[in-house]
């Protein structure tokens, strides 16, 4: 019995030794076969030519690669690598997976070139039809937790914990502009890496420092990018010449740890921060935007079909902190739910934390008391009509103690207003008694006042600057068409936009607009009657026609106090699209019949408000007699 066991044991050991020997002596062929398969797949899928001079095992687990090149057909060379030595884990290689323990590379060159609209890197973004169909099928049963785990596995397998890179150059060229990043040496030792990057773009030169930490077993990585040149700042290249923008900062840092959660979930935890951020672009602000400190400490739970930013996460903007909750779920199309609940906090924190250059109309404002904020968002792209949005800022003992140089009270007295077309000033005129065309509310027909209110903002004298329902509808429509098409604006919002802000439609401007409206309305900085009076004297009604007086004379050659019901309704109908007023007229300067529905709707509303009688409402029709300069303008349109 013992003899039989001994023979079996010797046989098994011999087979194992033969297998190990076969693996050792045949590992080179195995490596080249795997490499050949992968290269062939890449060449076919991306239409590339990939070649190397030598690929071999330098030792049992060390692989050497020499003379690698990647060239798209009839394009500039995309990649060159003179020498690469990898120390691999052998067992994963048997499963046709690469797991890198250390790396030494020399003479790596990457060139991304685009000339006259033709690039050498567009192949990297090409998706063959089969790949697109496969991806579409995967989306039906998307398992994001599994995808995140697989991606983390690949990252932590391929990123080495030891080694180094020498003579690395990355070049980006767009026509004649060349941007280069040179790394003389990057050392990786005991899970830590560090390198200086020399950046050159035209006459601009900079020096960056990148450092970090990588731990495979803990599935943890950290990184930091900061300036190390004379200024000690990072100025991002490419953006200035191509987008006329500036982005600079002192440092950016991040950390990421990936680990399993409950019930097959994956957890991503860490932080991302920026210090001394400067951003400039005319579309955002005429001034440079400054953010001294911004940080996100996050906890993200990745589920099978959803990403969840836990409310334990914290966002820091200068002195202000808050805890957002965000859930993004894939069910056909995306479904976003988000909320912020900020318990009462000193109002001074908010105004001290607003990025300089963005909210310059409240710069220098001093306040006392507390603020409380709640945000609720629910957007289902499967059914945008179900969108829900609410944003509530509530003051508790809040008041303004010093207006500084904000000018928030400028509407209370006579001021100069500048009208713009296509972002260019076209007229400047006084809003007050010194302007002969200015009319107080008492000198404007109640018919016109009520017709405009019922058309533009029926709750103006009752709300505090916002109509949540209108904002919801506007946001849903904007998402459907994919652009800022509607604003859900109240008269208060239109006033703030036209008097205080630029005309660019962007998120930054909308945030400042909302804050200014809240301050003016909440603190009653300007009374509603004066706000409406200003509105009626600046609103556009035609070609360089501004205000109720100019409009009444332009169309009817009369004072705004003498308007008829039909005339008042007509003027109210022009406000949404004043530059297209001619579209409602026939060639003989009479109104088109398709205006009847609008006239009847406004008549019913005026009747309910008691400004006209039932007999007057019955007689309302799209019939007006154009007598002013507009008549000649319309008849000579050709």
NORTA-V948304 format. One record per pair of residues at least 4 apart in sequence whose C-alpha atoms are under 7 Angstrom apart, sorted by the first residue. I is the first residue (numbers start at 0). J is the second residue. Records with the same first field share a line. If there is no record, write none. Layout:
I = J ; J
//
This chain:
0 = 4
1 = 5
2 = 6
3 = 7
4 = 8
5 = 9
6 = 10
7 = 11
8 = 12
9 = 13
10 = 14
11 = 15
12 = 16
13 = 17
14 = 18
15 = 19
16 = 20
17 = 21
18 = 22
19 = 23
20 = 24
21 = 25
22 = 26
23 = 59
25 = 29
26 = 30
27 = 31 ; 55 ; 56
28 = 32
29 = 33
30 = 34
31 = 35
32 = 36
33 = 37 ; 95
34 = 38
35 = 39
36 = 40
37 = 41
38 = 42 ; 49
39 = 43
40 = 44
41 = 45
42 = 46 ; 47 ; 48 ; 49
45 = 122 ; 123 ; 125
46 = 71 ; 122
47 = 69 ; 70 ; 71 ; 72
48 = 69 ; 70 ; 71
49 = 68 ; 69 ; 70
50 = 67 ; 68 ; 69
51 = 65 ; 66 ; 67 ; 68
52 = 65 ; 66 ; 67
53 = 64 ; 65 ; 66
54 = 63 ; 64 ; 65
55 = 62 ; 63 ; 64
56 = 60 ; 61 ; 62 ; 63
57 = 61 ; 62 ; 63
60 = 86 ; 87 ; 88 ; 89
61 = 84 ; 85 ; 86 ; 87
62 = 84 ; 85 ; 86
63 = 83 ; 84 ; 85
64 = 82 ; 83 ; 84
65 = 81 ; 82 ; 83
66 = 80 ; 81 ; 82
67 = 79 ; 80 ; 81
68 = 78 ; 79 ; 80
69 = 76 ; 77 ; 78 ; 79
70 = 74 ; 75 ; 76 ; 77
71 = 76 ; 119
74 = 119
75 = 119
76 = 110
77 = 109 ; 110 ; 111 ; 119
78 = 108 ; 109 ; 110
79 = 107 ; 108 ; 109
80 = 106 ; 107 ; 108
81 = 105 ; 106 ; 107
82 = 104 ; 105 ; 106
83 = 103 ; 104 ; 105
84 = 102 ; 103 ; 104
85 = 99 ; 101 ; 102 ; 103
86 = 99 ; 100 ; 101 ; 102
87 = 98 ; 99 ; 100
88 = 92 ; 98 ; 99 ; 100
89 = 93
91 = 95 ; 96 ; 97 ; 98
92 = 96 ; 97
97 = 156 ; 157
98 = 156 ; 157
99 = 156 ; 157 ; 158 ; 159
100 = 159 ; 160 ; 161
101 = 159 ; 160 ; 161 ; 162
102 = 159 ; 161 ; 162 ; 163
103 = 162 ; 163 ; 164
104 = 163 ; 164 ; 165
105 = 164 ; 165 ; 166
106 = 165 ; 166 ; 167
107 = 166 ; 167 ; 168
108 = 167 ; 168 ; 169
109 = 168 ; 169 ; 170
110 = 169 ; 170 ; 171
111 = 119 ; 120 ; 170 ; 171 ; 172
112 = 118 ; 119 ; 171 ; 172 ; 173
113 = 117 ; 118 ; 119 ; 172 ; 173 ; 174
114 = 118 ; 173 ; 174
115 = 174
121 = 125
126 = 130 ; 131
127 = 131
128 = 132
129 = 133
130 = 134
131 = 135
132 = 136
133 = 137
134 = 138
135 = 139
137 = 141
141 = 303 ; 304
142 = 146 ; 303 ; 304
143 = 147 ; 301 ; 302 ; 303 ; 304
144 = 148 ; 264 ; 265 ; 301 ; 302 ; 303
145 = 149
146 = 150
147 = 151
148 = 152 ; 265
149 = 153
150 = 154
151 = 155
152 = 156
153 = 157
154 = 158
155 = 215 ; 218
160 = 187 ; 188 ; 189 ; 190 ; 213
161 = 187 ; 188 ; 189 ; 190
162 = 186 ; 187 ; 188
163 = 185 ; 186 ; 187
164 = 184 ; 185 ; 186
165 = 183 ; 184 ; 185
166 = 182 ; 183 ; 184
167 = 181 ; 182 ; 183
168 = 179 ; 180 ; 181 ; 182
169 = 179 ; 180 ; 181
170 = 178 ; 179 ; 180
171 = 177 ; 178 ; 179
172 = 176 ; 177 ; 178
173 = 177
177 = 200 ; 201
178 = 199 ; 200
179 = 198 ; 199 ; 200
180 = 196 ; 197 ; 198 ; 199
181 = 196 ; 197 ; 198
182 = 194 ; 195 ; 196 ; 197
184 = 194
185 = 192 ; 193 ; 194
186 = 192 ; 193 ; 194
187 = 191 ; 192
188 = 192
190 = 212 ; 213 ; 214
191 = 211 ; 212 ; 213
192 = 210 ; 211 ; 212
193 = 209 ; 210 ; 211
194 = 208 ; 209 ; 210
195 = 206 ; 207 ; 208 ; 209
196 = 206 ; 207 ; 208
197 = 205 ; 206 ; 207
198 = 204 ; 205 ; 206
199 = 203 ; 204 ; 205
200 = 204 ; 236
205 = 228
206 = 226 ; 227 ; 228
207 = 224 ; 225 ; 226 ; 227 ; 228 ; 233
208 = 224 ; 225 ; 226 ; 227
209 = 223 ; 224 ; 225
210 = 222 ; 223 ; 224
211 = 221 ; 222 ; 223
212 = 220 ; 221 ; 222
213 = 219 ; 220 ; 221
214 = 218 ; 219 ; 220
215 = 219
218 = 256 ; 257
219 = 255 ; 256 ; 257
220 = 254 ; 255 ; 256
221 = 253 ; 254 ; 255
222 = 252 ; 253 ; 254
223 = 251 ; 252 ; 253
224 = 250 ; 251 ; 252
225 = 232 ; 233 ; 249 ; 250 ; 251
226 = 231 ; 232 ; 233 ; 249 ; 250
227 = 231 ; 232
231 = 249
232 = 247 ; 248 ; 249
233 = 247 ; 248 ; 249
234 = 246 ; 247 ; 248
235 = 246 ; 247
237 = 241
238 = 242 ; 243 ; 244 ; 245
239 = 243 ; 244 ; 245
243 = 280
244 = 279 ; 280
245 = 278 ; 279 ; 280
246 = 277 ; 278 ; 279
247 = 276 ; 277 ; 278
248 = 274 ; 275 ; 276 ; 277
249 = 274 ; 275 ; 276
250 = 273 ; 274
251 = 272 ; 273 ; 274
252 = 271 ; 272 ; 273
253 = 270 ; 271 ; 272
254 = 269 ; 270 ; 271
255 = 267 ; 268 ; 269 ; 270
256 = 267 ; 268 ; 269
257 = 266 ; 267 ; 268
258 = 265 ; 266 ; 267
259 = 264 ; 265 ; 266
260 = 264 ; 265 ; 266
264 = 300 ; 301 ; 302
265 = 300 ; 301 ; 302
266 = 299 ; 300 ; 301
267 = 298 ; 299 ; 300
268 = 297 ; 298 ; 299
269 = 296 ; 297 ; 298
270 = 295 ; 296 ; 297
271 = 294 ; 295 ; 296
272 = 293 ; 294 ; 295
273 = 292 ; 293 ; 294
274 = 291 ; 292 ; 293
275 = 290 ; 291 ; 292
276 = 289 ; 290 ; 291
277 = 287 ; 288 ; 289 ; 290
278 = 287 ; 288 ; 289
279 = 286 ; 287 ; 288
280 = 284
281 = 285
282 = 503
283 = 507
284 = 356 ; 357
286 = 356
287 = 356
288 = 354 ; 355 ; 356 ; 357
289 = 354 ; 355 ; 356
290 = 317 ; 354
291 = 317
292 = 316 ; 317
293 = 315 ; 316 ; 317
294 = 314 ; 315 ; 316
295 = 313 ; 314 ; 315
296 = 312 ; 313 ; 314
297 = 308 ; 312 ; 313
298 = 308 ; 309 ; 311 ; 312
299 = 306 ; 307 ; 308 ; 309
300 = 306 ; 307 ; 308
301 = 305 ; 306 ; 307
302 = 306
304 = 328 ; 329
305 = 326 ; 327 ; 328 ; 329
306 = 326 ; 327 ; 328
307 = 325 ; 326 ; 327
308 = 312 ; 324 ; 325 ; 326
309 = 324 ; 325
310 = 322 ; 323 ; 324
311 = 322
312 = 322 ; 323
313 = 320 ; 321 ; 322 ; 323
314 = 320 ; 321 ; 322
315 = 319 ; 320 ; 321
316 = 320 ; 352
317 = 352
318 = 348 ; 352
319 = 348 ; 349 ; 352
321 = 341
322 = 339
323 = 338 ; 339
324 = 337 ; 338 ; 339
325 = 336 ; 337 ; 338
326 = 335 ; 336 ; 337
327 = 333 ; 334 ; 335 ; 336
328 = 333 ; 334 ; 335
329 = 333 ; 334
332 = 380 ; 381
333 = 379 ; 380
334 = 378 ; 379 ; 380
335 = 377 ; 378 ; 379
336 = 376 ; 377 ; 378
337 = 375 ; 376 ; 377
338 = 374 ; 375 ; 376
339 = 373 ; 374 ; 375
340 = 372 ; 373 ; 374
341 = 371 ; 372 ; 373
342 = 371 ; 372
343 = 369 ; 370 ; 371
344 = 369 ; 370 ; 371
345 = 368 ; 369 ; 370
346 = 350 ; 366 ; 367 ; 368 ; 369 ; 370
347 = 351 ; 366 ; 367
348 = 352
349 = 353
353 = 358
354 = 358
355 = 359
358 = 362 ; 511
360 = 405
361 = 405
362 = 405
363 = 402 ; 403 ; 404
364 = 401 ; 402 ; 403 ; 405
365 = 399 ; 400 ; 401 ; 402
366 = 398 ; 399 ; 400 ; 401
367 = 397 ; 398 ; 399 ; 400
368 = 395 ; 396 ; 397 ; 398
369 = 394 ; 395 ; 396 ; 397
370 = 392 ; 393 ; 394 ; 395
371 = 392 ; 393 ; 394
372 = 391 ; 392 ; 393
373 = 390 ; 391 ; 392
374 = 389 ; 390 ; 391
375 = 388 ; 389 ; 390
376 = 387 ; 388 ; 389
377 = 386 ; 387 ; 388
378 = 383 ; 386 ; 387
379 = 383 ; 386
383 = 475
384 = 475
386 = 471 ; 475
387 = 471
388 = 471
389 = 467
398 = 522
408 = 524 ; 525
409 = 414
410 = 414 ; 525
411 = 525
413 = 429 ; 430 ; 431
414 = 429 ; 430 ; 431
415 = 427 ; 428 ; 429 ; 430
416 = 427 ; 428 ; 429 ; 430 ; 498
417 = 424 ; 426 ; 427 ; 428
418 = 424 ; 425 ; 426 ; 427
419 = 423 ; 424 ; 425
420 = 424 ; 425
422 = 502
429 = 433 ; 434
430 = 434 ; 437 ; 533
431 = 437
432 = 437
436 = 548 ; 549
437 = 536 ; 548
438 = 442 ; 443 ; 536 ; 548
439 = 443 ; 532
440 = 532
442 = 559 ; 560
443 = 559 ; 560
444 = 448 ; 559 ; 560 ; 561 ; 562
445 = 449
446 = 450 ; 564 ; 567 ; 610
447 = 451 ; 567
448 = 452
449 = 453 ; 605
450 = 454 ; 567 ; 568 ; 571 ; 601 ; 605
451 = 455 ; 571
452 = 456 ; 457
453 = 457 ; 604
454 = 571
456 = 489 ; 490
458 = 462
459 = 490
460 = 527
463 = 520 ; 521
464 = 489 ; 491 ; 492 ; 516 ; 517 ; 520
465 = 489
466 = 470
467 = 471
468 = 472
469 = 473 ; 487
470 = 474 ; 486 ; 487
471 = 475
472 = 476
473 = 477 ; 485 ; 486 ; 487
474 = 478
475 = 479
476 = 480
477 = 481 ; 482 ; 483 ; 484 ; 485
478 = 482
483 = 504
488 = 492 ; 493
489 = 493
490 = 494
491 = 495 ; 516
492 = 496 ; 512 ; 516
493 = 497
494 = 498 ; 534
495 = 499 ; 500 ; 512 ; 516
496 = 500 ; 501 ; 512
504 = 508
505 = 509
506 = 510
507 = 511
508 = 512
509 = 513
510 = 514
511 = 515
512 = 516
513 = 517
514 = 518
515 = 519
516 = 520
517 = 521
518 = 522
519 = 523 ; 524 ; 525
520 = 524
525 = 529 ; 530
526 = 530
527 = 531
528 = 532
529 = 533
530 = 534
531 = 535
532 = 536
533 = 537
534 = 538
535 = 546 ; 547
536 = 545 ; 546 ; 547
537 = 545 ; 546
538 = 545 ; 546
539 = 544 ; 545 ; 546 ; 574 ; 577
540 = 544 ; 545 ; 550 ; 573 ; 574 ; 577
541 = 577 ; 578 ; 580
542 = 578
544 = 549 ; 550
545 = 549 ; 550
546 = 550
547 = 551 ; 559
548 = 552 ; 558 ; 559
549 = 553
550 = 554
551 = 555 ; 556 ; 557 ; 558 ; 559
552 = 556 ; 557 ; 558 ; 627
553 = 627 ; 628 ; 629
554 = 625 ; 626 ; 627 ; 628 ; 629
555 = 625 ; 626 ; 627
556 = 626 ; 627
557 = 561
562 = 566 ; 567
563 = 567
564 = 568
565 = 569 ; 619 ; 620 ; 621 ; 622 ; 623
566 = 570 ; 623
567 = 571
568 = 572 ; 598 ; 601
569 = 573
570 = 574
573 = 577 ; 580
576 = 580
583 = 590 ; 591
584 = 588 ; 589 ; 590 ; 591
585 = 589 ; 590 ; 591
586 = 634
587 = 634
588 = 625 ; 630 ; 633 ; 634
590 = 621 ; 622
592 = 621
594 = 598 ; 621
595 = 599 ; 620 ; 621
596 = 600
597 = 601
598 = 602 ; 619 ; 620 ; 621
599 = 603 ; 619
600 = 604
601 = 605
602 = 606 ; 616 ; 619
603 = 607 ; 616
604 = 608
605 = 609 ; 610 ; 611
606 = 610 ; 611 ; 612 ; 613 ; 616
611 = 615 ; 616
612 = 616
613 = 617
614 = 618
615 = 619
625 = 629 ; 630
626 = 630
628 = 632
629 = 633
630 = 634
631 = 635
632 = 636
//
